[in-house]
Amino acid sequence: MTAFARETLSTEQGDLTIELRSVNHRYLDCTFKLPEALRQLEPRFRDGANKKLARGKLDCMVRLQLNSESSSSLEIDNDRLDKLLQSAAAISQRLPQPGALSALDVLQFPGICQAEEVSFDVIISGAMTLFSDALHTLADSREREGEKLAEMVLSRLDGIEAELVTVRKLLPELMKQQRERVISRIAELNIEVDGNRLEQELVHLAQKADVEEELDRLDAHIAEVRRVLKKGGPCGRRLDFLMQELNREANTLSSKSQSSGTTMAAVELKVLIEQMREQIQNIE
């Protein structure tokens, strides 16, 4: 499902922003773009996403803007500096033309200056909280979209059930018309047919055209779709399977059709099923 969430946090060290975007995807696929200072959090972010989401392509963007006051400062090692100056003075006494050390010369000497690292503990802790909040917001947004999609699916199920009612009303008359056509054709050909044999053929034709079994299975699949939607939770894959089963029965119904009425009903069924299938791709 498509959704977006954005959370921000300001600390003494700097400003932190986390953005989450999700789009439709058959499986869960997560991509994280983190600053190097927070790269260590990717496994924890990924674990959190796996626990909260089941499907979708998730993109996570983390931005960190450090305050100028929080930049690494240089600290002079006075012990090393004293030893360096003592050594320089001793060497100068032995040189014919000694030169004074400049401040830059001193700073370039290894070990004299060391960068004081910025503490990221507060930022790391804040990033975890921020990601959790953003993930919760994203999941809520996806859930709301899922509810709208469920309403659409239920409305299409109502349409399918109406078509099944129409087909069931047509069946008795269709069976009667089929029987009359066979008997009329035999009369036109002016041939004698054994009564028992005729009845057997009529029964055989009726069985080939009978779609009650397909209608019953369609009813069962519709009831299962309603049950799955009512239960809630991740159900996209289960609904995918049920759409395949509904389509299979609709195709069988179409192949057995003996009238324009049942053919049109079968076509409408397949249209409604396809509309549901397209939307179910967006359901987690």
C-alpha positions as CSV (number, residue, x, y, z in Angstrom):
1,M,0.0,0.0,0.0
2,T,1.1,3.5,-0.6
3,A,1.8,5.6,2.4
4,F,4.2,8.3,3.7
5,A,5.4,9.3,7.2
6,R,7.9,12.0,8.3
7,E,9.2,12.6,11.8
8,T,11.8,15.2,13.0
9,L,13.8,15.7,16.2
10,S,16.0,18.5,17.4
11,T,18.8,17.9,19.9
12,E,21.8,19.8,21.2
13,Q,23.9,18.0,18.7
14,G,21.8,18.7,15.7
15,D,18.5,18.0,13.8
16,L,17.3,14.6,12.8
17,T,14.7,13.8,10.1
18,I,13.3,10.4,9.1
19,E,11.1,9.9,6.1
20,L,9.3,6.6,5.2
21,R,7.7,5.9,1.9
22,S,5.9,2.7,1.0
23,V,4.4,1.5,-2.4
24,N,2.8,-1.6,-3.5
25,H,5.0,-4.7,-3.7
26,R,4.3,-8.4,-3.6
27,Y,6.8,-9.0,-0.8
28,L,8.4,-6.8,1.8
29,D,11.5,-5.0,0.3
30,C,13.2,-2.4,2.5
31,T,15.8,0.2,1.4
32,F,17.6,2.4,3.9
33,K,19.7,5.5,3.3
34,L,21.4,6.6,6.5
35,P,24.3,9.0,7.2
36,E,27.5,7.2,8.0
37,A,27.3,8.1,11.7
38,L,24.0,6.2,12.0
39,R,24.8,3.3,9.6
40,Q,25.0,0.9,12.6
41,L,21.2,1.4,13.1
42,E,20.2,-0.2,9.7
43,P,19.9,-3.8,11.1
44,R,17.7,-2.5,14.0
45,F,15.6,-0.5,11.6
46,R,15.2,-3.5,9.3
47,D,14.1,-5.7,12.1
48,G,11.5,-3.2,13.2
49,A,10.1,-2.9,9.7
50,N,9.9,-6.7,9.4
51,K,7.9,-6.9,12.6
52,K,5.5,-4.1,11.7
53,L,4.9,-4.7,7.9
54,A,4.3,-7.8,5.8
55,R,4.3,-6.5,2.2
56,G,5.3,-3.4,0.3
57,K,8.5,-1.6,-0.9
58,L,9.7,0.6,1.9
59,D,12.2,3.4,1.4
60,C,13.7,5.0,4.6
61,M,15.6,8.2,4.3
62,V,17.5,9.6,7.4
63,R,19.0,13.1,7.4
64,L,21.3,14.4,10.2
65,Q,22.4,18.0,10.4
66,L,24.9,18.6,13.1
67,N,25.1,22.0,14.9
68,S,28.4,23.9,14.3
69,E,29.0,23.8,18.1
70,S,28.8,20.0,17.9
71,S,31.5,19.7,15.3
72,S,34.6,17.8,16.5
73,S,37.1,20.1,18.4
74,L,40.9,19.7,18.5
75,E,42.5,18.9,21.8
76,I,46.3,19.4,22.3
77,D,48.3,16.8,24.1
78,N,50.4,19.0,26.4
79,D,52.7,16.2,27.4
80,R,53.6,15.5,23.8
81,L,53.9,19.2,23.1
82,D,56.4,19.7,26.0
83,K,58.5,16.7,24.9
84,L,58.4,18.0,21.3
85,L,59.6,21.5,22.3
86,Q,62.3,20.1,24.6
87,S,63.6,17.9,21.7
88,A,63.4,20.9,19.3
89,A,65.5,23.0,21.7
90,A,68.1,20.3,22.1
91,I,68.4,19.9,18.4
92,S,68.6,23.6,17.8
93,Q,71.7,23.8,20.1
94,R,73.5,21.4,17.8
95,L,72.5,23.0,14.5
96,P,74.8,25.7,12.9
97,Q,71.8,27.7,11.9
98,P,68.8,26.7,14.0
99,G,65.3,27.8,13.0
100,A,62.4,28.3,15.3
101,L,59.4,26.0,15.1
102,S,56.2,27.6,13.9
103,A,52.8,26.8,15.4
104,L,51.8,25.1,12.1
105,D,54.9,22.9,12.4
106,V,53.9,21.9,15.8
107,L,50.3,21.1,14.9
108,Q,51.5,18.9,12.0
109,F,53.5,16.7,14.3
110,P,51.8,13.3,14.8
111,G,50.0,13.0,18.1
112,I,50.1,16.7,19.2
113,C,46.5,17.4,18.2
114,Q,43.6,14.9,18.5
115,A,40.0,15.4,17.5
116,E,37.5,15.1,20.3
117,E,34.7,12.9,19.0
118,V,31.1,14.0,19.2
119,S,28.9,11.8,21.4
120,F,26.0,10.3,19.2
121,D,24.3,8.5,22.1
122,V,21.5,11.0,22.3
123,I,21.1,11.0,18.5
124,I,21.1,7.2,18.2
125,S,18.5,6.9,20.9
126,G,16.4,9.6,19.3
127,A,16.7,8.0,15.9
128,M,15.4,4.7,17.2
129,T,12.4,6.5,18.8
130,L,11.8,8.6,15.7
131,F,11.9,5.5,13.4
132,S,9.4,3.7,15.7
133,D,7.1,6.7,15.6
134,A,7.4,7.1,11.8
135,L,6.7,3.3,11.3
136,H,3.6,3.5,13.5
137,T,2.3,6.5,11.5
138,L,3.0,4.7,8.2
139,A,1.2,1.6,9.4
140,D,-1.8,3.6,10.5
141,S,-1.9,5.2,7.1
142,R,-1.7,1.9,5.4
143,E,-4.5,0.5,7.6
144,R,-6.8,3.4,6.7
145,E,-6.1,2.8,3.0
146,G,-6.8,-0.9,3.6
147,E,-10.2,-0.2,5.1
148,K,-11.1,1.8,2.0
149,L,-10.0,-1.0,-0.3
150,A,-11.9,-3.5,1.8
151,E,-15.1,-1.5,1.3
152,M,-14.5,-1.6,-2.5
153,V,-14.0,-5.3,-2.4
154,L,-17.2,-5.8,-0.4
155,S,-19.2,-3.8,-2.9
156,R,-17.9,-5.9,-5.7
157,L,-18.9,-9.1,-3.8
158,D,-22.4,-7.7,-3.5
159,G,-22.4,-7.3,-7.3
160,I,-21.2,-10.9,-7.8
161,E,-23.9,-12.2,-5.5
162,A,-26.5,-10.3,-7.5
163,E,-25.3,-12.0,-10.7
164,L,-25.4,-15.4,-9.0
165,V,-29.0,-14.8,-8.0
166,T,-29.8,-13.9,-11.7
167,V,-28.2,-17.1,-13.0
168,R,-30.0,-19.3,-10.5
169,K,-33.4,-17.8,-11.5
170,L,-32.5,-18.6,-15.2
171,L,-31.5,-22.2,-14.7
172,P,-34.9,-23.9,-14.4
173,E,-36.2,-22.2,-17.6
174,L,-32.9,-23.0,-19.4
175,M,-33.2,-26.7,-18.5
176,K,-36.8,-26.7,-19.8
177,Q,-35.8,-24.9,-23.0
178,Q,-32.9,-27.3,-23.6
179,R,-35.2,-30.4,-23.2
180,E,-37.8,-28.9,-25.6
181,R,-35.1,-28.1,-28.2
182,V,-33.9,-31.7,-28.2
183,I,-37.4,-33.2,-28.5
184,S,-38.3,-30.7,-31.2
185,R,-35.2,-31.5,-33.2
186,I,-36.0,-35.2,-33.0
187,A,-39.5,-34.5,-34.2
188,E,-38.2,-32.4,-37.2
189,L,-35.9,-35.3,-38.2
190,N,-38.9,-37.6,-38.0
191,I,-36.9,-40.4,-36.4
192,E,-37.9,-42.9,-33.7
193,V,-35.9,-42.8,-30.5
194,D,-36.1,-45.2,-27.7
195,G,-37.8,-43.5,-24.7
196,N,-35.2,-44.7,-22.2
197,R,-32.4,-43.7,-24.4
198,L,-33.8,-40.3,-24.9
199,E,-34.2,-39.7,-21.2
200,Q,-30.6,-40.8,-20.7
201,E,-29.3,-38.3,-23.3
202,L,-31.4,-35.5,-21.8
203,V,-30.0,-36.2,-18.4
204,H,-26.5,-36.3,-19.8
205,L,-27.1,-32.9,-21.5
206,A,-28.6,-31.5,-18.3
207,Q,-25.5,-32.6,-16.3
208,K,-23.1,-31.0,-18.8
209,A,-25.0,-27.7,-18.6
210,D,-25.6,-27.8,-14.8
211,V,-23.7,-25.1,-13.1
212,E,-25.1,-25.5,-9.5
213,E,-21.8,-26.9,-8.4
214,E,-19.9,-23.8,-9.7
215,L,-22.5,-21.5,-8.2
216,D,-22.1,-23.2,-4.8
217,R,-18.3,-22.9,-5.0
218,L,-18.6,-19.2,-5.9
219,D,-20.8,-18.8,-2.8
220,A,-18.2,-20.5,-0.7
221,H,-15.4,-18.4,-2.0
222,I,-17.4,-15.2,-1.5
223,A,-18.1,-16.2,2.1
224,E,-14.4,-16.8,2.7
225,V,-13.4,-13.4,1.3
226,R,-15.9,-11.8,3.6
227,R,-14.5,-13.8,6.6
228,V,-10.9,-12.9,5.8
229,L,-11.7,-9.2,5.5
230,K,-13.7,-9.2,8.7
231,K,-10.8,-11.0,10.5
232,G,-8.4,-8.2,9.6
233,G,-4.6,-8.3,9.7
234,P,-2.3,-9.1,6.8
235,C,-4.5,-11.0,4.3
236,G,-3.3,-9.9,0.8
237,R,-1.9,-13.3,-0.2
238,R,-4.9,-15.2,1.0
239,L,-7.2,-12.9,-1.0
240,D,-4.9,-13.3,-4.1
241,F,-5.6,-17.0,-3.9
242,L,-9.3,-16.6,-3.5
243,M,-9.5,-14.3,-6.5
244,Q,-7.8,-17.0,-8.6
245,E,-10.5,-19.5,-7.4
246,L,-13.3,-17.1,-8.1
247,N,-12.0,-16.5,-11.6
248,R,-11.6,-20.2,-12.2
249,E,-15.3,-20.8,-11.4
250,A,-16.4,-17.9,-13.5
251,N,-14.5,-19.3,-16.5
252,T,-16.2,-22.7,-16.0
253,L,-19.6,-21.0,-15.7
254,S,-18.9,-19.2,-19.0
255,S,-17.9,-22.4,-20.8
256,K,-21.1,-24.1,-19.7
257,S,-23.3,-21.2,-20.7
258,Q,-26.3,-22.2,-22.8
259,S,-27.9,-18.8,-23.1
260,S,-27.0,-15.1,-23.6
261,G,-28.3,-14.4,-20.1
262,T,-25.8,-16.7,-18.4
263,T,-23.0,-15.6,-20.7
264,M,-23.5,-12.0,-19.9
265,A,-23.7,-12.9,-16.2
266,A,-20.4,-14.8,-16.5
267,V,-18.7,-11.8,-18.2
268,E,-19.9,-9.5,-15.5
269,L,-18.6,-11.8,-12.9
270,K,-15.1,-11.8,-14.5
271,V,-15.2,-8.0,-14.7
272,L,-16.0,-7.7,-11.0
273,I,-13.4,-10.3,-10.0
274,E,-10.7,-8.5,-12.0
275,Q,-11.6,-5.2,-10.4
276,M,-11.2,-6.8,-7.0
277,R,-7.9,-8.6,-8.0
278,E,-6.3,-5.3,-9.1
279,Q,-7.1,-3.6,-5.7
280,I,-6.2,-6.6,-3.7
281,Q,-2.6,-6.2,-5.0
282,N,-2.5,-3.1,-2.7
283,I,-3.7,-4.9,0.4
284,E,-1.1,-6.1,2.9
